[in-house]
Amino acid sequence: MAVHQLPAVGGVHATLAGATVDTVQTDGISVEVEVMNRASEGWLYVRADGNAAEVEATGTVPVAPGGWVVITVADGASVSIAGDGQPYSCTRAR
């Protein structure tokens, strides 16, 4: 599990270390982020309410290989990204 801080400009570009959950922290305000699954196979699972993302759990959004999702992160919450070794990007939505 890695913890990253979402920068004001640019984003977080990382690869999950096996079957694990990464956390991307925001600056404490409500913000829209775009999470992209950069893998050619394997789904990502994203949650933005401060709870850990889990496969098929209520509140978790699946992201197909090569796909992306725009999700709103609540005040003070963080983005949770689960999967199995996929590369991903998390940026502020435009």
C-alpha positions as CSV (number, residue, x, y, z in Angstrom):
1,M,0.0,0.0,0.0
2,A,1.4,3.3,-1.1
3,V,0.2,6.8,0.0
4,H,0.6,9.6,-2.4
5,Q,-0.3,13.4,-2.2
6,L,-2.1,14.8,-5.2
7,P,-0.2,17.8,-6.4
8,A,-1.9,21.1,-7.4
9,V,-0.5,20.7,-10.9
10,G,0.1,17.4,-12.6
11,G,-0.9,14.2,-10.9
12,V,0.1,10.9,-9.4
13,H,1.4,8.3,-11.8
14,A,2.1,4.9,-10.1
15,T,1.8,1.2,-10.3
16,L,0.0,-0.9,-7.7
17,A,2.4,-3.3,-5.9
18,G,0.5,-6.5,-6.5
19,A,-3.0,-7.0,-5.1
20,T,-3.1,-4.0,-2.9
21,V,-4.8,-0.6,-2.3
22,D,-3.1,2.8,-2.8
23,T,-4.3,6.0,-1.3
24,V,-4.1,9.4,-3.0
25,Q,-4.6,12.3,-0.6
26,T,-6.1,15.6,-1.6
27,D,-5.6,19.0,0.0
28,G,-8.7,18.6,2.2
29,I,-11.2,20.3,0.0
30,S,-13.8,18.8,-2.2
31,V,-12.3,18.2,-5.7
32,E,-13.0,16.2,-8.8
33,V,-10.3,13.8,-9.9
34,E,-9.8,11.6,-12.9
35,V,-8.5,8.1,-12.3
36,M,-7.1,6.3,-15.4
37,N,-6.4,2.6,-15.6
38,R,-3.3,2.5,-17.9
39,A,-3.2,-1.3,-17.9
40,S,-4.0,-3.4,-21.0
41,E,-5.7,-6.0,-18.8
42,G,-7.1,-6.1,-15.3
43,W,-9.7,-3.8,-13.7
44,L,-9.1,-1.1,-11.1
45,Y,-11.5,-0.3,-8.3
46,V,-11.8,3.3,-7.1
47,R,-13.5,4.9,-4.1
48,A,-13.4,8.6,-3.1
49,D,-15.1,8.8,0.4
50,G,-12.1,7.9,2.5
51,N,-12.9,4.2,2.8
52,A,-10.8,1.4,1.1
53,A,-11.9,0.4,-2.4
54,E,-13.1,-3.2,-2.6
55,V,-14.1,-5.3,-5.6
56,E,-17.9,-5.1,-6.1
57,A,-18.5,-3.2,-2.8
58,T,-21.1,-0.4,-2.6
59,G,-19.4,2.9,-3.3
60,T,-16.6,1.4,-5.3
61,V,-16.4,2.3,-9.0
62,P,-14.9,-0.3,-11.4
63,V,-12.5,1.1,-14.2
64,A,-11.9,-1.1,-17.2
65,P,-8.4,-1.5,-18.7
66,G,-7.6,1.6,-20.7
67,G,-10.6,3.4,-19.2
68,W,-11.0,6.3,-16.8
69,V,-13.5,7.7,-14.4
70,V,-14.1,11.2,-13.0
71,I,-15.1,11.1,-9.3
72,T,-15.7,13.7,-6.7
73,V,-13.6,13.5,-3.5
74,A,-15.5,14.8,-0.4
75,D,-14.0,17.4,1.9
76,G,-11.2,15.8,3.9
77,A,-11.5,12.4,2.1
78,S,-9.0,10.6,0.0
79,V,-9.0,8.4,-3.2
80,S,-8.6,4.7,-2.7
81,I,-7.4,2.7,-5.7
82,A,-7.4,-1.1,-5.7
83,G,-6.3,-3.7,-8.2
84,D,-3.5,-6.2,-8.9
85,G,-0.4,-4.6,-10.3
86,Q,-1.9,-2.1,-12.7
87,P,-0.4,1.2,-13.6
88,Y,-2.7,4.1,-13.0
89,S,-2.8,7.9,-13.1
90,C,-4.8,10.2,-10.7
91,T,-5.1,13.9,-11.7
92,R,-7.4,16.8,-11.0
93,A,-10.3,16.8,-13.5
94,R,-10.4,19.7,-15.9
